């Protein structure tokens, strides 16, 4: 197991280097001048001011020199300074990432537990109205764009019925808890501020459902198909012939084999959640790295774009590593 972990970690290094190189080339290939977003027209007309700013951000160097300088600083733990916020990218990520992490974790909870439960339920009640209802739920989640679903949910549950709060992480009348993790629910629990905890959970419901519904539909369909295949296997019929109850056959024999497929899909779902967070955070005014990335791309803030891409890629690869290890844990044949 330790050798497998070491081998996977070594494989991460060239993947990260390739991702950094490709992202750097793409961001630098975008037409436009980032200085135009932060300097006024009067300053842009002054060649001396423009030259000073280009030297400050390293824009006066060639692309190979800029990439080499970026890699040297990155090895030292420096992601550069944001052109738009005038702060280091690491400081910006520390501020915005906890909001995205909190939203992504809640969306993953909705997608995984909801998808697995509905998929198993649809398989056990195959060809019934319950199965048809689960298929409709999965189809809606997989077919509707995230931004459209977000707008519909806000119109129904916020503007229309007033059951849930609107955009933002907290009501404007509440003060965020003392920052420990940056996640309002956890920080509120740690500080004993239960009013903030309840309000933060209410604000999380709509964006979490919107963000997690697509992956819920995907996981539900795959879980249903895998469960139907497993339930028709010979060893399931053998277990039933021994007199085992249907619950025991499902949980003890069928479910572990279904999870082998589901865990692989969950690893891929992380990328979908992080990508979908861009639209969700923008519509729900959620101050996470998705919204930070959108604002940075509008101003051609190259250091910020590189920082967000690096963080998302790292999380995606670490998640895949964990999925590989869990797959080997559940299936002894993989370990051998």
NORRA-V678729 format. One record per residue. N is the residue number from 1. PSI is psi in whole degrees, 0 to 359 (NA if undefined). BURIAL is b if it has 24 or more other C-alpha atoms within 12 Angstrom, else e. D_FIRST is the distance of its C-alpha to the first C-alpha in whole Angstrom. Layout:
n=N psi=PSI burial=BURIAL d_first=D_FIRST
n=N psi=PSI burial=BURIAL d_first=D_FIRST
This chain:
n=1 psi=317 burial=e d_first=0
n=2 psi=322 burial=e d_first=4
n=3 psi=322 burial=e d_first=5
n=4 psi=318 burial=e d_first=5
n=5 psi=315 burial=e d_first=6
n=6 psi=319 burial=e d_first=9
n=7 psi=319 burial=e d_first=10
n=8 psi=321 burial=e d_first=11
n=9 psi=324 burial=e d_first=12
n=10 psi=323 burial=e d_first=14
n=11 psi=336 burial=e d_first=15
n=12 psi=326 burial=e d_first=17
n=13 psi=304 burial=e d_first=19
n=14 psi=329 burial=e d_first=22
n=15 psi=316 burial=e d_first=21
n=16 psi=319 burial=b d_first=23
n=17 psi=317 burial=e d_first=25
n=18 psi=319 burial=e d_first=27
n=19 psi=317 burial=b d_first=27
n=20 psi=317 burial=b d_first=29
n=21 psi=313 burial=b d_first=31
n=22 psi=315 burial=e d_first=32
n=23 psi=320 burial=b d_first=33
n=24 psi=316 burial=b d_first=35
n=25 psi=318 burial=e d_first=37
n=26 psi=314 burial=e d_first=37
n=27 psi=324 burial=b d_first=39
n=28 psi=344 burial=b d_first=41
n=29 psi=349 burial=e d_first=42
n=30 psi=127 burial=e d_first=44
n=31 psi=144 burial=e d_first=47
n=32 psi=164 burial=e d_first=49
n=33 psi=117 burial=b d_first=49
n=34 psi=335 burial=b d_first=47
n=35 psi=335 burial=b d_first=50
n=36 psi=339 burial=e d_first=52
n=37 psi=340 burial=e d_first=50
n=38 psi=343 burial=e d_first=51
n=39 psi=142 burial=e d_first=54
n=40 psi=170 burial=e d_first=57
n=41 psi=326 burial=e d_first=60
n=42 psi=319 burial=e d_first=62
n=43 psi=323 burial=e d_first=59
n=44 psi=334 burial=e d_first=58
n=45 psi=354 burial=e d_first=61
n=46 psi=108 burial=e d_first=61
n=47 psi=327 burial=e d_first=60
n=48 psi=316 burial=e d_first=59
n=49 psi=317 burial=e d_first=57
n=50 psi=317 burial=b d_first=55
n=51 psi=320 burial=e d_first=54
n=52 psi=318 burial=e d_first=53
n=53 psi=322 burial=e d_first=51
n=54 psi=322 burial=e d_first=49
n=55 psi=322 burial=e d_first=49
n=56 psi=318 burial=e d_first=47
n=57 psi=4 burial=b d_first=45
n=58 psi=18 burial=b d_first=44
n=59 psi=351 burial=b d_first=46
n=60 psi=359 burial=e d_first=48
n=61 psi=163 burial=e d_first=46
n=62 psi=164 burial=e d_first=45
n=63 psi=315 burial=e d_first=41
n=64 psi=321 burial=e d_first=39
n=65 psi=320 burial=e d_first=41
n=66 psi=319 burial=b d_first=40
n=67 psi=317 burial=b d_first=36
n=68 psi=317 burial=e d_first=36
n=69 psi=320 burial=e d_first=37
n=70 psi=317 burial=b d_first=35
n=71 psi=321 burial=e d_first=32
n=72 psi=315 burial=e d_first=33
n=73 psi=323 burial=e d_first=34
n=74 psi=320 burial=e d_first=30
n=75 psi=328 burial=e d_first=28
n=76 psi=6 burial=e d_first=30
n=77 psi=18 burial=e d_first=30
n=78 psi=114 burial=e d_first=33
n=79 psi=5 burial=b d_first=33
n=80 psi=183 burial=b d_first=37
n=81 psi=135 burial=b d_first=40
n=82 psi=133 burial=b d_first=40
n=83 psi=326 burial=b d_first=44
n=84 psi=313 burial=b d_first=45
n=85 psi=347 burial=e d_first=44
n=86 psi=20 burial=e d_first=44
n=87 psi=165 burial=e d_first=41
n=88 psi=149 burial=e d_first=38
n=89 psi=325 burial=b d_first=36
n=90 psi=319 burial=b d_first=33
n=91 psi=318 burial=e d_first=36
n=92 psi=317 burial=b d_first=36
n=93 psi=323 burial=b d_first=33
n=94 psi=329 burial=b d_first=33
n=95 psi=318 burial=e d_first=36
n=96 psi=334 burial=b d_first=35
n=97 psi=320 burial=b d_first=31
n=98 psi=325 burial=b d_first=31
n=99 psi=317 burial=b d_first=34
n=100 psi=320 burial=b d_first=31
n=101 psi=318 burial=b d_first=28
n=102 psi=316 burial=b d_first=30
n=103 psi=317 burial=b d_first=32
n=104 psi=321 burial=b d_first=29
n=105 psi=317 burial=b d_first=27
n=106 psi=320 burial=b d_first=30
n=107 psi=322 burial=b d_first=30
n=108 psi=322 burial=b d_first=27
n=109 psi=314 burial=b d_first=28
n=110 psi=315 burial=b d_first=31
n=111 psi=313 burial=b d_first=29
n=112 psi=302 burial=b d_first=26
n=113 psi=319 burial=b d_first=28
n=114 psi=317 burial=b d_first=31
n=115 psi=316 burial=b d_first=30
n=116 psi=316 burial=b d_first=28
n=117 psi=312 burial=b d_first=30
n=118 psi=323 burial=b d_first=33
n=119 psi=316 burial=b d_first=31
n=120 psi=318 burial=b d_first=31
n=121 psi=319 burial=b d_first=34
n=122 psi=323 burial=b d_first=36
n=123 psi=319 burial=b d_first=34
n=124 psi=331 burial=b d_first=35
n=125 psi=41 burial=e d_first=39
n=126 psi=140 burial=e d_first=39
n=127 psi=26 burial=e d_first=42
n=128 psi=178 burial=e d_first=44
n=129 psi=330 burial=e d_first=45
n=130 psi=316 burial=e d_first=42
n=131 psi=317 burial=b d_first=40
n=132 psi=321 burial=e d_first=42
n=133 psi=317 burial=e d_first=42
n=134 psi=322 burial=b d_first=38
n=135 psi=320 burial=b d_first=39
n=136 psi=316 burial=e d_first=41
n=137 psi=315 burial=b d_first=39
n=138 psi=321 burial=b d_first=36
n=139 psi=318 burial=e d_first=39
n=140 psi=314 burial=e d_first=41
n=141 psi=325 burial=b d_first=37
n=142 psi=340 burial=b d_first=36
n=143 psi=326 burial=e d_first=40
n=144 psi=133 burial=e d_first=41
n=145 psi=150 burial=e d_first=40
n=146 psi=315 burial=b d_first=39
n=147 psi=324 burial=b d_first=42
n=148 psi=317 burial=e d_first=44
n=149 psi=322 burial=b d_first=43
n=150 psi=316 burial=b d_first=43
n=151 psi=320 burial=b d_first=46
n=152 psi=315 burial=e d_first=47
n=153 psi=318 burial=b d_first=45
n=154 psi=320 burial=b d_first=47
n=155 psi=321 burial=e d_first=50
n=156 psi=303 burial=e d_first=50
n=157 psi=341 burial=e d_first=48
n=158 psi=301 burial=e d_first=49
n=159 psi=321 burial=e d_first=52
n=160 psi=296 burial=e d_first=54
n=161 psi=339 burial=e d_first=53
n=162 psi=34 burial=e d_first=52
n=163 psi=327 burial=e d_first=49
n=164 psi=154 burial=b d_first=46
n=165 psi=166 burial=b d_first=47
n=166 psi=209 burial=b d_first=47
n=167 psi=161 burial=b d_first=45
n=168 psi=169 burial=b d_first=43
n=169 psi=334 burial=b d_first=41
n=170 psi=160 burial=b d_first=44
n=171 psi=150 burial=e d_first=47
n=172 psi=339 burial=e d_first=49
n=173 psi=349 burial=e d_first=51
n=174 psi=150 burial=e d_first=48
n=175 psi=132 burial=e d_first=46
n=176 psi=147 burial=b d_first=42
n=177 psi=168 burial=b d_first=41
n=178 psi=133 burial=e d_first=40
n=179 psi=117 burial=e d_first=37
n=180 psi=306 burial=e d_first=34
n=181 psi=343 burial=e d_first=31
n=182 psi=351 burial=b d_first=34
n=183 psi=119 burial=b d_first=33
n=184 psi=322 burial=b d_first=36
n=185 psi=311 burial=b d_first=35
n=186 psi=316 burial=b d_first=33
n=187 psi=323 burial=b d_first=35
n=188 psi=322 burial=b d_first=38
n=189 psi=317 burial=e d_first=36
n=190 psi=327 burial=e d_first=35
n=191 psi=357 burial=e d_first=39
n=192 psi=20 burial=e d_first=41
n=193 psi=83 burial=e d_first=42
n=194 psi=336 burial=e d_first=42
n=195 psi=319 burial=e d_first=45
n=196 psi=320 burial=b d_first=42
n=197 psi=312 burial=b d_first=39
n=198 psi=317 burial=b d_first=41
n=199 psi=321 burial=b d_first=43
n=200 psi=321 burial=b d_first=40
n=201 psi=319 burial=b d_first=38
n=202 psi=321 burial=b d_first=41
n=203 psi=338 burial=b d_first=41
n=204 psi=339 burial=b d_first=37
n=205 psi=304 burial=b d_first=38
n=206 psi=306 burial=b d_first=40
n=207 psi=329 burial=b d_first=38
n=208 psi=317 burial=b d_first=35
n=209 psi=316 burial=b d_first=36
n=210 psi=315 burial=b d_first=37
n=211 psi=324 burial=b d_first=34
n=212 psi=350 burial=b d_first=32
n=213 psi=320 burial=b d_first=34
n=214 psi=312 burial=b d_first=33
n=215 psi=329 burial=b d_first=30
n=216 psi=315 burial=b d_first=31
n=217 psi=319 burial=b d_first=33
n=218 psi=313 burial=b d_first=30
n=219 psi=321 burial=b d_first=28
n=220 psi=316 burial=b d_first=31
n=221 psi=316 burial=b d_first=32
n=222 psi=321 burial=b d_first=28
n=223 psi=318 burial=b d_first=27
n=224 psi=312 burial=b d_first=31
n=225 psi=318 burial=b d_first=31
n=226 psi=321 burial=b d_first=27
n=227 psi=318 burial=b d_first=29
n=228 psi=321 burial=b d_first=32
n=229 psi=318 burial=e d_first=30
n=230 psi=319 burial=b d_first=28
n=231 psi=341 burial=b d_first=31
n=232 psi=4 burial=e d_first=33
n=233 psi=161 burial=e d_first=30
n=234 psi=321 burial=e d_first=31
n=235 psi=337 burial=e d_first=29
n=236 psi=318 burial=b d_first=30
n=237 psi=324 burial=e d_first=34
n=238 psi=318 burial=e d_first=33
n=239 psi=321 burial=e d_first=31
n=240 psi=323 burial=e d_first=35
n=241 psi=339 burial=e d_first=37
n=242 psi=354 burial=e d_first=35
n=243 psi=10 burial=e d_first=37
n=244 psi=146 burial=e d_first=34
n=245 psi=161 burial=e d_first=35
n=246 psi=324 burial=e d_first=35
n=247 psi=319 burial=e d_first=33
n=248 psi=322 burial=e d_first=30
n=249 psi=319 burial=b d_first=30
n=250 psi=310 burial=b d_first=29
n=251 psi=323 burial=e d_first=27
n=252 psi=328 burial=e d_first=25
n=253 psi=316 burial=b d_first=25
n=254 psi=313 burial=b d_first=26
n=255 psi=314 burial=b d_first=24
n=256 psi=325 burial=b d_first=20
n=257 psi=329 burial=b d_first=21
n=258 psi=323 burial=b d_first=23
n=259 psi=337 burial=b d_first=20
n=260 psi=321 burial=b d_first=18
n=261 psi=320 burial=b d_first=21
n=262 psi=320 burial=b d_first=22
n=263 psi=321 burial=b d_first=18
n=264 psi=319 burial=b d_first=18
n=265 psi=324 burial=b d_first=22
n=266 psi=321 burial=b d_first=21
n=267 psi=320 burial=b d_first=19
n=268 psi=335 burial=b d_first=22
n=269 psi=333 burial=b d_first=25
n=270 psi=317 burial=b d_first=24
n=271 psi=321 burial=b d_first=25
n=272 psi=322 burial=b d_first=28
n=273 psi=317 burial=b d_first=29
n=274 psi=323 burial=b d_first=29
n=275 psi=319 burial=b d_first=31
n=276 psi=339 burial=b d_first=33
n=277 psi=335 burial=b d_first=34
n=278 psi=310 burial=b d_first=36
n=279 psi=318 burial=b d_first=39
n=280 psi=314 burial=b d_first=38
n=281 psi=326 burial=b d_first=38
n=282 psi=315 burial=b d_first=41
n=283 psi=320 burial=b d_first=43
n=284 psi=10 burial=b d_first=42
n=285 psi=45 burial=b d_first=43
n=286 psi=119 burial=b d_first=39
n=287 psi=67 burial=b d_first=39
n=288 psi=187 burial=b d_first=35
n=289 psi=340 burial=b d_first=34
n=290 psi=311 burial=b d_first=35
n=291 psi=324 burial=b d_first=39
n=292 psi=320 burial=b d_first=38
n=293 psi=321 burial=b d_first=37
n=294 psi=312 burial=b d_first=40
n=295 psi=324 burial=b d_first=42
n=296 psi=321 burial=b d_first=41
n=297 psi=328 burial=b d_first=41
n=298 psi=331 burial=b d_first=45
n=299 psi=9 burial=b d_first=46
n=300 psi=43 burial=b d_first=43
n=301 psi=86 burial=b d_first=42
n=302 psi=314 burial=b d_first=39
n=303 psi=320 burial=b d_first=37
n=304 psi=318 burial=b d_first=37
n=305 psi=317 burial=b d_first=36
n=306 psi=320 burial=b d_first=33
n=307 psi=315 burial=b d_first=32
n=308 psi=316 burial=b d_first=31
n=309 psi=319 burial=b d_first=30
n=310 psi=317 burial=b d_first=27
n=311 psi=314 burial=b d_first=26
n=312 psi=318 burial=b d_first=26
n=313 psi=320 burial=b d_first=24
n=314 psi=316 burial=b d_first=21
n=315 psi=318 burial=b d_first=21
n=316 psi=316 burial=b d_first=21
n=317 psi=323 burial=b d_first=18
n=318 psi=321 burial=b d_first=16
n=319 psi=318 burial=b d_first=17
n=320 psi=325 burial=b d_first=16
n=321 psi=316 burial=b d_first=12
n=322 psi=320 burial=b d_first=12
n=323 psi=318 burial=b d_first=13
n=324 psi=318 burial=b d_first=11
n=325 psi=320 burial=b d_first=8
n=326 psi=324 burial=b d_first=11
n=327 psi=317 burial=b d_first=12
n=328 psi=328 burial=e d_first=9
n=329 psi=322 burial=e d_first=9
n=330 psi=332 burial=e d_first=13
n=331 psi=104 burial=e d_first=13
n=332 psi=334 burial=e d_first=11
n=333 psi=327 burial=e d_first=13
n=334 psi=320 burial=e d_first=11
n=335 psi=321 burial=e d_first=7
n=336 psi=NA burial=e d_first=10
